[in-house]
Amino acid sequence: MAFYFGLLQTIGIHTLLGLSAYVLLLTGQLSLAQVGFFAIGAYVSGILTVIFEYHIVPGLFAGALAGGAFAFLVGFPALRVKGLMLVVATIAFSEIVRLFFFNLNWRVMVNGVEVGPDSTQGFREIRFYAANGWDTFDVVLFIWLFVIVVMAMLWWLDRVRAGATLRAVGADELAAQSSGVNIVAVKVTAMTVGGVIAGLAGGLYAHSATYVDHLTFSVLLATFAVAYPILGGLSSVFGTLIAVIFVQGILIEGMRFLGDWRNILFGLLIIVAMNFRPSGLLDGNVLSRIRRMIGHGKPDGGGRHA
């Protein structure tokens, strides 16, 4: 049972990471900076709960705000470029963050024990759950509470004017700008919201894994972050969840016997999806059929976002 609880934790955290990229992809921007915000959230929340002995809730919120603050700062220079240049700029940011934590050494004595980030040895003492008597089921519920809240907020966002504005920028920047939309403001806002979500995911990951180091925040993790919403589709937040379940639950865990061949399968999966399902597994047409099957009448937002 512990294995399944651990898998649910992984799926929940990766869903949040995917949703952080989902928000930005709605504006048509491909960013690999999410792993940098994820790392910031992990270290900030870990430092607060371990060194300063904060409760995990304010620690997570501080990590999320730190991720959002850096996303806001990165957004202005980075989102003025497009395509390959944006990818290169955001990879550079993530590498700067990774190397910063690679060199971070902040060891202090807390209750007679030396704790804190230890440069190349990583950050090993993030044990809030165990120290406070939380079992794995409690941790699963805690993580999924945040997943449900974030998904609900993004689902609501997609049904108000702000969501329509994000999609309008992603569909045609020139047309959106001619309609009076401030393109830079929209993109920076999307980057900031994505940074907050990624920072929250990083904090949850750090406390779930109890250990992080610079190797945790790799380009592969950044690739996963953007692959989930692309594979699942941008018509609905639920597409990202479905993609995470498929990749982490089936491809990564269910096919462990394939070893490193799973990485090749993941790459092939993205290629196949882009050719046969360019709008994602859960595109507008699929959403429309689902609504008809469950008796919700004519399609609304799903068909509009195809």
Solvent accessible surface area in square Angstrom, and as a share of the most:
residue,aa,sasa,rsa
1,M,159,0.71
2,A,72,0.56
3,F,111,0.46
4,Y,131,0.50
5,F,33,0.14
6,G,31,0.30
7,L,28,0.14
8,L,71,0.35
9,Q,18,0.08
10,T,46,0.27
11,I,11,0.06
12,G,0,0.00
13,I,4,0.02
14,H,24,0.11
15,T,0,0.00
16,L,0,0.00
17,L,1,0.00
18,G,0,0.00
19,L,0,0.00
20,S,0,0.00
21,A,3,0.02
22,Y,2,0.01
23,V,1,0.01
24,L,3,0.01
25,L,20,0.10
26,L,12,0.06
27,T,1,0.00
28,G,48,0.46
29,Q,9,0.04
30,L,68,0.34
31,S,4,0.02
32,L,19,0.10
33,A,0,0.00
34,Q,2,0.01
35,V,3,0.02
36,G,1,0.01
37,F,0,0.00
38,F,4,0.02
39,A,1,0.00
40,I,10,0.05
41,G,0,0.00
42,A,0,0.00
43,Y,2,0.01
44,V,44,0.26
45,S,0,0.00
46,G,0,0.00
47,I,20,0.10
48,L,31,0.15
49,T,15,0.09
50,V,15,0.09
51,I,20,0.10
52,F,103,0.43
53,E,103,0.46
54,Y,105,0.40
55,H,96,0.43
56,I,0,0.00
57,V,54,0.31
58,P,60,0.38
59,G,0,0.00
60,L,0,0.00
61,F,111,0.46
62,A,32,0.25
63,G,0,0.00
64,A,6,0.04
65,L,123,0.61
66,A,22,0.17
67,G,0,0.00
68,G,3,0.03
69,A,53,0.41
70,F,91,0.38
71,A,0,0.00
72,F,93,0.39
73,L,114,0.57
74,V,20,0.12
75,G,0,0.00
76,F,80,0.34
77,P,90,0.56
78,A,7,0.06
79,L,5,0.03
80,R,158,0.58
81,V,51,0.29
82,K,122,0.52
83,G,51,0.49
84,L,135,0.67
85,M,120,0.54
86,L,1,0.00
87,V,25,0.14
88,V,79,0.46
89,A,40,0.31
90,T,0,0.00
91,I,55,0.28
92,A,48,0.37
93,F,27,0.11
94,S,10,0.07
95,E,52,0.23
96,I,117,0.59
97,V,12,0.07
98,R,46,0.17
99,L,83,0.41
100,F,120,0.50
101,F,13,0.05
102,F,65,0.27
103,N,102,0.52
104,L,35,0.18
105,N,92,0.47
106,W,99,0.35
107,R,70,0.25
108,V,43,0.25
109,M,129,0.57
110,V,24,0.14
111,N,130,0.67
112,G,64,0.61
113,V,88,0.50
114,E,88,0.40
115,V,12,0.07
116,G,0,0.00
117,P,2,0.01
118,D,41,0.21
119,S,28,0.18
120,T,63,0.37
121,Q,97,0.43
122,G,1,0.01
123,F,0,0.00
124,R,119,0.44
125,E,39,0.18
126,I,0,0.00
127,R,132,0.48
128,F,23,0.10
129,Y,16,0.06
130,A,78,0.60
131,A,85,0.66
132,N,81,0.41
133,G,66,0.64
134,W,66,0.23
135,D,82,0.42
136,T,64,0.37
137,F,98,0.41
138,D,58,0.30
139,V,7,0.04
140,V,10,0.06
141,L,99,0.49
142,F,28,0.11
143,I,0,0.00
144,W,49,0.17
145,L,103,0.51
146,F,25,0.10
147,V,0,0.00
148,I,108,0.55
149,V,69,0.40
150,V,14,0.08
151,M,15,0.07
152,A,54,0.42
153,M,121,0.54
154,L,11,0.05
155,W,113,0.40
156,W,153,0.54
157,L,36,0.18
158,D,7,0.04
159,R,92,0.33
160,V,48,0.28
161,R,211,0.77
162,A,50,0.39
163,G,1,0.01
164,A,58,0.45
165,T,34,0.20
166,L,14,0.07
167,R,37,0.13
168,A,42,0.32
169,V,1,0.01
170,G,33,0.31
171,A,89,0.69
172,D,70,0.36
173,E,41,0.19
174,L,141,0.70
175,A,51,0.40
176,A,6,0.04
177,Q,109,0.48
178,S,95,0.61
179,S,91,0.59
180,G,69,0.66
181,V,33,0.19
182,N,98,0.50
183,I,18,0.09
184,V,45,0.26
185,A,46,0.36
186,V,20,0.12
187,K,5,0.02
188,V,5,0.03
189,T,77,0.45
190,A,1,0.01
191,M,1,0.00
192,T,33,0.19
193,V,54,0.31
194,G,1,0.01
195,G,0,0.00
196,V,52,0.30
197,I,11,0.06
198,A,0,0.00
199,G,0,0.00
200,L,15,0.07
201,A,0,0.00
202,G,0,0.00
203,G,0,0.00
204,L,0,0.00
205,Y,61,0.23
206,A,0,0.00
207,H,1,0.00
208,S,33,0.22
209,A,43,0.33
210,T,40,0.23
211,Y,70,0.27
212,V,0,0.00
213,D,16,0.08
214,H,20,0.09
215,L,124,0.61
216,T,32,0.18
217,F,5,0.02
218,S,42,0.27
219,V,74,0.43
220,L,90,0.45
221,L,21,0.10
222,A,3,0.02
223,T,51,0.30
224,F,17,0.07
225,A,0,0.00
226,V,12,0.07
227,A,6,0.05
228,Y,0,0.00
229,P,0,0.00
230,I,50,0.26
231,L,1,0.00
232,G,0,0.00
233,G,1,0.01
234,L,53,0.26
235,S,6,0.04
236,S,10,0.06
237,V,3,0.02
238,F,92,0.38
239,G,0,0.00
240,T,0,0.00
241,L,32,0.16
242,I,73,0.37
243,A,0,0.00
244,V,0,0.00
245,I,77,0.39
246,F,65,0.27
247,V,0,0.00
248,Q,11,0.05
249,G,17,0.16
250,I,82,0.41
251,L,8,0.04
252,I,31,0.15
253,E,37,0.16
254,G,48,0.46
255,M,61,0.27
256,R,137,0.50
257,F,164,0.68
258,L,57,0.29
259,G,31,0.30
260,D,117,0.60
261,W,169,0.59
262,R,39,0.14
263,N,82,0.42
264,I,91,0.46
265,L,65,0.32
266,F,16,0.07
267,G,31,0.29
268,L,93,0.46
269,L,40,0.20
270,I,40,0.20
271,I,103,0.52
272,V,76,0.44
273,A,6,0.04
274,M,73,0.32
275,N,105,0.54
276,F,156,0.65
277,R,81,0.30
278,P,97,0.61
279,S,52,0.34
280,G,0,0.00
281,L,63,0.32
282,L,12,0.06
283,D,14,0.07
284,G,0,0.00
285,N,93,0.47
286,V,28,0.16
287,L,18,0.09
288,S,11,0.07
289,R,115,0.42
290,I,71,0.36
291,R,33,0.12
292,R,136,0.50
293,M,161,0.72
294,I,105,0.53
295,G,62,0.59
296,H,129,0.58
297,G,44,0.42
298,K,182,0.77
299,P,57,0.36
300,D,89,0.46
301,G,3,0.03
302,G,1,0.01
303,G,36,0.34
304,R,149,0.54
305,H,26,0.11
306,A,77,0.60
